[in-house]
């Protein structure tokens, strides 16, 4: 989808010059640089906060999975797989 909305943003001369120079160094337009900055900021805000990340880490660390012996795995899988035979 093409660009369809227009926004006017006012900068002081020094800030605009910095934005213009950054865009020039990246080989993009000032508008593209501003769109990239907005996209990064919006994506950053969609990430869970520190509390959310800590809670997710706690759940991962605290997860307990049943560990089955090979015979039980084979039984549940219908015996289709055999453990590898190691040389020696």
N, C-alpha and C positions, 0 to 999 in steps of 0.2 A: 504494500500500500504506500502510495506516495505521501509526501508531506502536504498536509492540508490545513494546519493551524499555524497562525502567526502570533508571535509574542514580541513585545517591545521591551528591551532591557536597557536601562541606562547605566553607564559606567562613568566613573571619573576618568579624566584623561590618562592618568598614570596606570590605573587598573586596565583600561582598555588596551593600552600599548603592550602591557604584559600578556594579555590574552591574545592579541594579534600576533605578537612575536612567538608565543607558544604554538599557535596554529601554523604559522609559517614554518617553524622548525619541524613540525609533524607533517607538513605538506597537505594540510587540510584547511577548510574555511573556518572562519570564526564561528559560524553557525554550527558546523559539524563538531567543533571542539566543545561548544556549550552543550549540544545534544549528548555527546559522550559523557560529559561531566554529570549531567542530569541522570542519564541512564545508570551510571555507576552509583550515584547517591541513592536512587530508588532501589537498586538491587541490594545495596548495603542495608537499607532499612528493612528489606524483606527477610533478611537472615535473622535467625533467633538471637535474642540478646544473650548476654553472658549467663544469666540465670537459665535460659532455655538450653544453652549449650552444655552447661554443667549438669542439668537434669538428664539430658540425652546421654551424656557420658556415663552418668551413674547407672542408667538403665542398661547400657551396653555392658558395662563392667559387671553388673549384678545379674546379667542374664545367665540362666542355667539351662543347658541343653542335656538331654539324656544321651549318654555315650553307650553305644551298643557294642557287644562283641561281634566278631565276624559271622559266627553261626547265626545269630539273631538277625543281622543285616541280610544275610543270604536267604534266611527263611522269609523275611518280610518282602524281599525282592523276587521271590519265586525261584531262587536258586540260579538265576540267569548269569550271575557273575561269580567268578572264582578269584581268590586272592592270587596275586602274582607269585610265580615260582622264582625264587632268587637263586642265582648260580652259587654253587659251592657246596 
